[in-house]
Every structure is written in structure tokens, then in C-alpha cells.
Amino acid sequence: MDTKTYDLGIIGGGPAGYTAALHARKKGLSVVLFEKDKLGGVCLNRGCIPTKTILHSAEFFSEINCAGELGVVVENAKVDFPAIMARKDAVVEKLRRNLELTIKNAKIDVVNAQAHLKDRNTIEADGEIYKCAKVIVSTGSVPRELPNIKFDHEFVLSSDDILSLKELPKSILIIGSGAIGIEWARIFSALGTDVTIVEVGKNLLPIADIEVSKRIERMFKAKKIKFYTNTGVENIENGTVKFSNGETLNPEKVLMSVGRTPNLCEKLEGVEYLGDVSGGIQLAHCAIKESLRVVDGVAFDETLVPSVIYGTPEIAWVGAREQDLEAGTFEKASILISALGKSHCDNCTDGFIKLLCQNGLIVGAHIVSKEASSLIHQVLIAIQNKIPAEKLREICFAHPTYSEGIFEIL
Ligand SMILES: Cc1cc2nc3c(=O)[nH]c(=O)nc-3n(C[C@H](O)[C@H](O)[C@H](O)COP(=O)(O)OP(=O)(O)OC[C@H]3O[C@@H](n4cnc5c(N)ncnc54)[C@H](O)[C@@H]3O)c2cc1C
């Protein structure tokens, strides 16, 4: 066996791995990056990018169907599902090629093989040994199964399988209403599929602030998305899904989105475990920040990681949720999006902005609105830098915008 030596060896080429690799190269370190599949990891190939690309097509179709409300006449708009999926593949391919080129230009050695960590400084891959002064493991995560329900990849699908669908199903049951479940419910509903969601928690999107969850439930009812809360799936037999409340359903497909399991490995001392594999927050921007903290020493407050659920309207939040704060210890201020002129211009009036404050400082922000994915960062900057609500009032917000909503409620 040959032995090669590097300053840094990284196993896994997703957001955590490639960010660490690029930043280590900027510092002049020699870097070898192991990827057994495709550079870009889940985020680029099976997660953030493909889902948001499909979502855009789906919602564009839905918007066209409301074109008449805007005085635009569009006749015979139809969904070409294979074309939507082909566009998704093209977007992923293009971004992956850009990433591959960036990695190549940075002179990072990429080994396209499964890597095995032998000890804190030794990696084996493709019959070769790599000695690395420092090792990062960023092997990500995989879709989780339930003890009583397994993926069969034909009827019971994972978030990976769903990306290879050839035809749009007429009906789908989505198990779990986290970010993935909610986004796919929006996609299928916009494309005309009959969607049912089953959620064991008390409300849809149980990770969100309670008022956000309730608003999503109202919106889903209006869109005729059916959902069961406080309900589990007992079993699935011959295409029949039995719920814990005794009811049954026979959907064409089932998407099981009940979380993700870190790609397990025994943790070795002296090795950095970054991104989804670390067992912490499973978001691409969190993975990226963890890498920057380790490689560049950039400070990163893991309690202030924003969450965004895409679709119309977007949902975004950061910091404390109302249900986590003790009654009487906080102040709540909110505004309906319909109070903002811009929302009427855009025909997007559903939603709200809610801020939670303690001692004059914002401690939590919960937004359901068009552009929520951008708005949330304005509040995040204030929270992270402890800018008093009073100070924010001095800022001149442009009109007409959704940002005005933040100013209005301060
Ligand atoms: C459907 C879906 C939608 C999502 N949407 C969003 C979103 O909108 N925003 C967001 O922030 N996050 C989103 N996520 C989560 C996001 O994709 C992950 O948090 C992110 O990809 C984690 O990055 P990572 O680098 O830790 O791991 P990954 O992206 O999982 O990359 C790990 C890489 O390691 C490789 N690997 C594993 N084991 C080995 C080995 N032994 N040898 C060599 N290579 C190995 C894998 O092939 C993989 O490429 C989404 C996830 C899914 C599934």
C-alpha cells in the first residue's frame, strides 16, 4: 500500500466537508477530500437544491392558476412532470459542476471512494493509506425509518426516492410534518396531487412556534391538504396504511419524512465531526458554520441558527418560541402581513411577523410571509448583536416592503 501525507483529510464532500476543504486551502494547508458519491452531498444532490427547484416549478404553476386575479389571462396551463424533474436534474448538475471546478481550482485532491478512518491521523480508501495531521469527518446523514415501517423504495419512499419519481402520483400520504414533509406537501398540493399528512405531534410542524403551526394548519385546510395530528401510523400492509386512530388510507405513494440518522461511526478523540453527522442541528448553513468555526476560528452561536421552510408563504424563525418562555417573562408583538401595503400589491396577504422580547431585547422572531427567508436575517442581526428594539426603531425602512412590518411592531 502507498502512503500519502496531507495536513488535512476530510471524509465527506457535502457542505461541511467542502467548506472546510476550501477554507483550509486558503490558509495554505494541503487537503485531501474523500467522497464516495457526488460532491455537494445531500444538500446539493438530494436535499436543499433539488427540492427548492421542484418547489419553484410547482408554485409557479399554482401562481399561473391565479393569474386571472392579477388581470393576466393564461389558458390551458399544464404540468409536465418529467420536464420539472429534468429541470431539477439540470440545476443540480450545473451547480455540482461549478463546485467541482472550484474544488479543482483550489488544488484540493479529491478521492472518489468510500473512506475508512483507521485512527485519528489515518484514512484508508481504495487500497491506499493517507496520513493526515488533522482529520475531519463530515459524512452527513440518511433518511430515518420507523421501527414498524421500512422504505421499500416503491410504495414507501424516502426523500431520496421521491426525487426519482417518473410520474406525478394522484395521491400521497406524507408521514411526518417537519421541514421536508411540509415542503413536499406544498409541492404535491400545488401540482394537483391529493395530499394527506399524518403527524404524531399535537400540531403540524411541531418544531415551530405554536402560532406558526396553527397558521400552517389553517393554510393547509384552505388548500384542502388533509392532515391528522396526534396520530401515528400503526402499520402498512398491501398498500393500506392503518393509523393509530383506527382509520385507514390507500394512497398511491407514501413519503416517510420522520427525520434523519447521522451516518454512524465511532467517534475518535482528536477528530472533528462536523455537519449532520455530529448529531446536532441538521441544516446546511449550520454545517457550513461549524466548518468555519473549526478551520477559521469564526465564532458561531448554535442557539441562533435560523430555520426556513420554503413555499408560499415562506416560514422562518430564529431564537425562542413562545411555548418555551415562561408566561409573564416576555412581551409579544405581532403584525398581520395584510396590514402591509406590499402584501396587497403582491396578492400575498396571508401571514404574520411576531417578535418576542425580554428586557427590551428581541429573543425570538417568527415570520410567515413572502420573503420570510430574507426578513428573518434582519431580526437575527439584531438578536445576535443585542441591538435594543428601541434602536431598531431609528432605522428607516423602505416603503412599500415587508421589512416595514418589523418596524411597525417595534
Ligand atoms: C429533502 C431535504 C431538503 C433539505 N433542505 C434543506 C434546506 O432547505 N436548507 C438547509 O439548510 N438544509 C436542508 N436540508 C439538510 C441539508 O441537506 C443537510 O443539513 C446538509 O446536507 C448536511 O451537510 P453535511 O456536509 O453535514 O452532510 P451531507 O450533505 O450529507 O454530505 C455528506 C457526504 O459524505 C459522503 N460520505 C458519507 N460517508 C462517506 C465515506 N465513508 N467516505 C466517503 N464519503 C462519504 C456522502 O456521500 C455525502 O456526499 C435538506 C435535507 C433534505 C434531505
The ligand as an ORCA input file, in Angstrom:
! r2SCAN-3c Opt
* xyz 0 1
  C     -35.111     16.827      1.246
  C     -34.146     17.672      2.033
  C     -34.243     19.042      1.979
  C     -33.365     19.833      2.705
  N     -33.491     21.185      2.637
  C     -32.661     21.972      3.341
  C     -32.746     23.388      3.257
  O     -33.587     23.940      2.558
  N     -31.864     24.118      3.973
  C     -30.924     23.544      4.765
  O     -30.153     24.260      5.397
  N     -30.799     22.197      4.862
  C     -31.645     21.406      4.166
  N     -31.508     20.049      4.237
  C     -30.473     19.477      5.119
  C     -29.088     19.563      4.451
  O     -29.140     18.910      3.207
  C     -28.058     18.904      5.351
  O     -28.117     19.511      6.626
  C     -26.653     19.088      4.797
  O     -26.530     18.478      3.530
  C     -25.618     18.479      5.751
  O     -24.355     18.651      5.212
  P     -23.157     17.664      5.619
  O     -21.955     18.189      4.910
  O     -23.111     17.502      7.072
  O     -23.560     16.236      5.049
  P     -24.074     15.715      3.641
  O     -24.575     16.812      2.794
  O     -24.972     14.594      3.972
  O     -22.759     15.153      2.952
  C     -22.096     14.031      3.446
  C     -21.320     13.404      2.307
  O     -20.457     12.400      2.850
  C     -20.362     11.341      1.932
  N     -19.905     10.155      2.671
  C     -20.534      9.529      3.681
  N     -19.774      8.526      4.173
  C     -18.624      8.531      3.447
  C     -17.448      7.745      3.479
  N     -17.251      6.790      4.379
  N     -16.489      8.008      2.579
  C     -16.636      8.999      1.651
  N     -17.729      9.772      1.585
  C     -18.708      9.566      2.478
  C     -21.797     11.215      1.400
  O     -21.812     10.556      0.150
  C     -22.200     12.687      1.286
  O     -21.938     13.204     -0.003
  C     -32.355     19.236      3.488
  C     -32.233     17.831      3.536
  C     -33.118     17.066      2.811
  C     -32.980     15.574      2.845
*
